[in-house]
């Protein structure tokens, strides 16, 4: 076993040395105003499985964008797999003005070129294999419907510095009761600690550029049909929505939309979010497989305890022994500004090697 680990480490070290890209020549292309958005995401994973961290930097103009991202698993197993065999740092350049998308592997100094909508793939390769996420055990053919909702938002403590922004905290609770045809209920409890800051003129300009780009992107793909405009993440990060809907299971399109309708209710929260701490929990027996009465009683106690912890402070919940939520994620905006950026950022580096997409 020890020899195997040493061998793998040696291969990894030699691979890193071999794929280290050569130094890039100076970028002497013209500078133009560009929206720059930087974000950091960290999560404990769903039920503690596959925790991760990611960093993203986006450069956006009216008719082009560049998105650089790096991803790593932070658990012992997921970290080994992702850091060892994952793609590392990547960049995607989208050019609606030229109907092109370039995907750059920055560690290997190579790229693929596709139309803006992406390259056609064989049916077998259309859906890449992903880690299977945990799901609740459900009764076959059982349907869930939204029965009741509750939303509350209140301001937290005094103004603080968050990621370089002067921000104020809002504590949000979004509770959705789901019921099946047998009258059994489950409750989805979403708690959001949102730190928001007033929008400056520069921030408004950056967001305006991003909106223009979204419209131009949609037009390049679908003509002038604005109904198919590109979706942008709202107040609820897409990673959270994916975890919630994947775990809960079958919902009608209307009920799925209601589950995620926290965005329109957050309009009463003033300012633009620069940090979101999201905790999500789901408890109850709607559509659950049959359980002995004793097991159902224990689940009910856990359900009530979980709800109570969502409305208490994290410190109090810890002192009372409150359980951890199913899923937690922290979303930080590190930068939202306008900057002069070289045109070369929206082009493939000259010494990059093209590979098949």
C-alpha distance (Angstrom), angle and dihedral (degrees) to the residues before:
residue distance angle dihedral
X1 . . .
X2 3.81 . .
X3 3.82 90.9 .
X4 3.80 90.0 50.9
X5 3.81 92.5 52.1
X6 3.82 91.5 47.7
X7 3.79 90.6 49.1
X8 3.81 92.7 50.1
X9 3.80 90.8 48.4
X10 3.81 90.7 50.6
X11 3.81 91.8 50.1
X12 3.79 90.8 48.7
X13 3.80 92.2 49.5
X14 3.79 93.2 48.8
X15 3.80 90.7 45.5
X16 3.81 92.1 52.8
X17 3.79 90.6 49.8
X18 3.78 92.2 48.2
X19 3.79 95.6 49.1
X20 3.78 98.0 44.0
X21 3.82 103.5 126.8
X22 3.79 120.5 -124.9
X23 3.79 119.2 -107.4
X24 3.78 113.2 -80.5
X25 3.82 119.2 -121.2
X26 3.82 116.7 -112.9
X27 3.80 114.8 -78.6
X28 3.79 107.1 -121.8
X29 3.80 96.3 168.4
X30 3.84 118.7 123.8
X31 3.81 121.5 -80.5
X32 3.80 121.1 -123.9
X33 3.84 134.5 174.3
X34 3.81 111.2 -86.1
X35 3.79 135.8 176.1
X36 3.81 110.8 -117.6
X37 3.82 120.9 -161.9
X38 3.81 122.3 178.8
X39 3.80 123.5 -174.4
X40 3.80 138.8 176.3
X41 3.81 124.2 -159.0
X42 3.79 128.6 -171.4
X43 3.81 127.1 177.7
X44 3.79 139.3 175.2
X45 3.80 89.6 -141.3
X46 3.79 127.2 -122.0
X47 3.81 108.5 -50.0
X48 3.80 87.0 -11.2
X49 3.81 93.7 -60.7
X50 3.83 119.9 135.0
X51 3.81 101.0 -5.2
X52 3.80 112.8 -166.4
X53 3.79 149.0 177.3
X54 3.79 127.2 -147.8
X55 3.78 137.3 -177.5
X56 3.78 124.3 -158.5
X57 3.80 134.6 -175.2
X58 3.81 121.0 -172.6
X59 3.79 127.9 -166.9
X60 3.80 111.0 -165.4
X61 3.80 134.7 -174.1
X62 3.78 129.4 167.1
X63 3.82 94.1 -88.2
X64 3.81 106.3 17.3
X65 3.79 141.6 41.3
X66 3.78 140.9 -173.9
X67 3.79 122.3 -157.4
X68 3.80 120.0 -169.0
X69 3.78 118.0 -170.0
X70 3.76 140.7 173.0
X71 3.79 125.3 -168.6
X72 3.79 133.4 -170.7
X73 3.77 136.0 175.0
X74 3.79 112.3 -124.2
X75 3.82 99.2 -165.1
X76 3.79 120.7 88.0
X77 3.83 93.5 -110.1
X78 3.81 102.0 32.3
X79 3.79 90.1 41.6
X80 3.80 91.2 55.0
X81 3.81 93.3 48.5
X82 3.80 98.5 43.4
X83 3.79 97.6 39.4
X84 3.79 92.5 44.3
X85 3.77 102.2 42.4
X86 3.81 105.1 11.8
X87 3.81 124.8 110.8
X88 3.82 94.0 -105.7
X89 3.81 117.3 -155.6
X90 3.79 115.1 5.6
X91 3.79 138.4 174.0
X92 3.80 130.4 -156.5
X93 3.79 119.3 -159.0
X94 3.79 115.8 -164.6
X95 3.81 119.0 -166.1
X96 3.82 111.7 -175.2
X97 3.81 87.1 172.1
X98 3.83 88.9 63.5
X99 3.83 101.3 26.1
X100 3.80 90.2 -119.7
X101 3.78 138.7 130.1
X102 3.78 121.5 -168.2
X103 3.80 120.6 -167.5
X104 3.80 112.5 -161.3
X105 3.80 126.3 -160.1
X106 3.79 97.5 -154.4
X107 3.81 95.0 -168.9
X108 3.81 94.3 53.7
X109 3.80 96.4 34.7
X110 3.80 93.2 -128.8
X111 3.80 136.3 116.6
X112 3.78 146.0 -167.3
X113 3.80 125.5 -136.2
X114 3.80 123.1 -147.5
X115 3.79 139.3 155.8
X116 3.80 113.6 -85.3
X117 3.82 91.6 -95.9
X118 3.83 90.8 53.8
X119 3.79 135.3 -101.7
X120 3.79 120.1 -61.2
X121 3.81 111.4 -106.1
X122 3.80 132.3 -163.2
X123 3.80 112.8 -97.9
X124 3.81 91.7 -110.1
X125 3.80 91.5 55.1
X126 3.79 98.0 39.2
X127 3.82 93.6 94.8
X128 3.82 111.4 40.9
X129 3.79 115.8 -144.3
X130 3.80 113.0 -98.1
X131 3.78 135.8 -176.4
X132 3.78 110.3 -81.5
X133 3.78 109.6 -114.0
X134 3.82 121.0 -139.5
X135 3.80 115.4 -96.3
X136 3.78 133.1 -169.3
X137 3.81 115.3 -105.1
X138 3.79 106.0 -108.2
X139 3.77 137.2 -171.2
X140 3.80 110.5 -104.1
X141 3.82 113.4 -100.2
X142 3.81 93.6 5.8
X143 3.82 116.5 144.8
X144 3.79 127.3 -152.3
X145 3.80 125.9 -148.7
X146 3.81 131.4 -172.8
X147 3.81 106.9 -107.5
X148 3.80 104.1 171.8
X149 3.82 139.7 -0.2
X150 3.79 135.3 -163.3
X151 3.81 129.7 -172.6
X152 3.79 130.4 -173.5
X153 3.79 132.7 171.2
X154 3.78 129.0 178.8
X155 3.79 135.1 170.7
X156 3.78 117.0 -103.6
X157 3.78 129.9 -153.0
X158 3.81 132.2 -38.9
X159 3.80 125.9 -49.1
X160 3.81 114.9 -74.2
X161 3.80 139.7 -179.7
X162 3.81 109.8 -97.2
X163 3.82 118.7 176.6
X164 3.80 88.9 -23.8
X165 3.82 93.4 -52.0
X166 3.79 126.3 111.2
X167 3.78 99.4 -120.1
X168 3.78 141.4 174.8
X169 3.81 125.8 -148.9
X170 3.79 126.4 -120.6
X171 3.79 122.3 -173.2
X172 3.78 113.6 -147.2
X173 3.81 130.7 -172.9
X174 3.82 121.6 -170.7
X175 3.81 113.6 -175.8
X176 3.80 123.0 -175.8
X177 3.80 122.9 -176.3
X178 3.80 114.4 -152.6
X179 3.80 123.5 -163.4
X180 3.79 134.8 -170.7
X181 3.81 128.9 -148.1
X182 3.80 91.3 -93.1
X183 3.81 90.6 60.2
X184 3.80 95.3 -108.7
X185 3.80 115.2 142.8
X186 3.79 139.2 -151.9
X187 3.78 128.6 -177.0
X188 3.80 128.5 -140.6
X189 3.81 110.4 -156.1
X190 3.78 118.1 -168.0
X191 3.79 119.1 -174.9
X192 3.79 120.0 -171.3
X193 3.79 126.0 -173.3
X194 3.81 101.0 -163.1
X195 3.79 122.4 -170.1
X196 3.79 109.2 -162.7
X197 3.79 135.2 -175.9
X198 3.83 131.9 -163.6
X199 3.79 112.1 -97.8
X200 3.79 114.5 -107.4
X201 3.79 123.2 -150.7
X202 3.82 90.3 -102.5
X203 3.82 92.7 50.2
X204 3.81 90.8 49.6
X205 3.79 90.1 51.5
X206 3.82 91.8 50.6
X207 3.82 91.6 50.2
X208 3.82 90.1 46.8
X209 3.81 90.8 54.1
X210 3.80 89.8 50.3
X211 3.82 91.5 52.2
X212 3.82 91.6 50.0
X213 3.80 89.9 49.9
X214 3.83 91.0 51.2
X215 3.82 90.5 54.3
X216 3.80 92.9 47.3
X217 3.81 91.0 47.7
X218 3.82 90.9 52.6
X219 3.80 92.2 47.9
X220 3.81 91.9 50.0
X221 3.82 90.6 53.2
X222 3.79 102.5 35.1
X223 3.79 107.9 18.0
X224 3.79 111.3 -120.7
X225 3.79 96.5 -29.5
X226 3.79 100.6 127.1
X227 3.81 91.6 -177.3
X228 3.80 88.2 79.3
X229 3.77 95.2 50.1
X230 3.78 117.4 150.5
X231 3.79 114.0 -89.9
X232 3.79 118.8 -120.0
X233 3.80 122.4 -160.4
X234 3.79 112.8 -99.2
X235 3.76 130.5 -162.6
X236 3.80 90.7 -54.6
X237 3.83 109.7 66.5
X238 3.84 111.8 -126.1
X239 3.82 90.8 -123.4
X240 3.82 89.0 63.7
X241 3.81 93.9 47.3
X242 3.81 91.0 50.1
X243 3.80 92.8 50.5
X244 3.82 92.8 47.4
X245 3.80 98.2 47.4
X246 3.79 93.5 40.7
X247 3.80 92.5 52.9
X248 3.80 98.1 43.4
X249 3.79 97.3 48.0
X250 3.79 132.6 -159.4
X251 3.80 116.5 29.4
X252 3.78 130.3 154.3
X253 3.85 115.9 -107.8
X254 3.81 88.7 -106.3
X255 3.81 93.5 51.8
X256 3.82 92.0 44.5
X257 3.80 89.0 54.7
X258 3.81 90.7 48.6
X259 3.80 90.7 51.2
X260 3.80 90.0 56.5
X261 3.82 98.4 37.4
X262 3.80 93.0 108.8
X263 3.82 88.6 108.6
X264 3.80 96.9 71.5
X265 3.80 91.1 44.8
X266 3.80 91.1 54.1
X267 3.80 89.8 65.9
X268 3.82 87.0 95.1
X269 3.82 89.5 62.1
X270 3.78 107.3 91.2
X271 3.79 124.2 -133.8
X272 3.80 134.9 17.4
X273 3.84 118.1 -62.8
X274 3.80 115.9 -112.5
X275 3.81 95.2 169.5
X276 3.78 131.0 25.3
X277 3.77 122.6 -175.3
X278 3.81 106.9 -168.9
X279 3.82 124.6 -169.5
X280 3.78 119.7 -178.5
X281 3.78 128.8 -171.8
X282 3.81 132.7 175.7
X283 3.79 124.6 -167.0
X284 3.80 138.3 161.0
X285 3.79 139.0 69.8
X286 3.82 106.3 -90.5
X287 3.83 108.9 141.5
X288 3.79 89.0 -6.6
X289 3.78 122.4 147.3
X290 3.80 113.2 -98.1
X291 3.81 114.3 -78.7
X292 3.80 134.0 -173.7
X293 3.82 114.7 -95.8
X294 3.81 91.5 -109.8
X295 3.81 91.3 55.8
X296 3.82 91.0 49.1
X297 3.82 90.5 51.3
X298 3.80 92.0 52.8
X299 3.82 90.1 47.9
X300 3.82 91.3 52.9
X301 3.80 91.0 52.4
X302 3.80 90.1 49.9
X303 3.81 90.0 48.2
X304 3.82 93.4 54.5
X305 3.79 91.8 44.8
X306 3.80 91.0 50.9
X307 3.79 93.2 50.7
X308 3.79 91.1 50.4
X309 3.79 92.0 52.2
X310 3.81 91.6 53.7
X311 3.81 91.0 62.0
X312 3.79 96.1 44.7
X313 3.77 127.2 73.6
X314 3.82 117.7 -89.4
X315 3.81 89.1 -113.9
X316 3.82 92.6 53.9
X317 3.79 91.7 44.8
X318 3.79 90.2 54.4
X319 3.80 92.8 49.0
X320 3.81 90.4 51.0
X321 3.78 92.3 48.6
X322 3.82 95.1 -111.8
X323 3.79 115.2 -178.6
X324 3.79 122.8 -109.0
X325 3.83 116.0 -103.2
X326 3.78 120.7 -107.1
X327 3.80 91.8 -112.7
X328 3.81 134.7 15.4
X329 3.77 129.2 -177.9
X330 3.80 135.0 173.4
X331 3.82 118.1 -155.4
X332 3.82 117.4 -167.8
X333 3.79 128.4 -173.8
X334 3.79 106.0 -149.7
X335 3.80 96.9 177.7
X336 3.81 138.2 10.5
X337 3.78 108.8 170.1
X338 3.80 149.9 112.1
X339 3.80 119.1 -97.6
X340 3.78 138.7 169.6
X341 3.82 104.6 -108.5
X342 3.80 129.8 -177.1
X343 3.81 117.1 -106.1
X344 3.80 86.6 -128.7
X345 3.80 90.2 75.2
X346 3.82 87.2 72.8
X347 3.82 94.5 51.0
X348 3.80 133.7 72.6
X349 3.84 111.4 -98.8
X350 3.80 110.6 -103.0
X351 3.81 95.5 -123.0
X352 3.84 94.7 49.5
X353 3.80 119.7 116.1
X354 3.80 119.4 -131.1
X355 3.80 116.5 -132.1
X356 3.80 131.4 -175.6
X357 3.83 114.4 -77.6
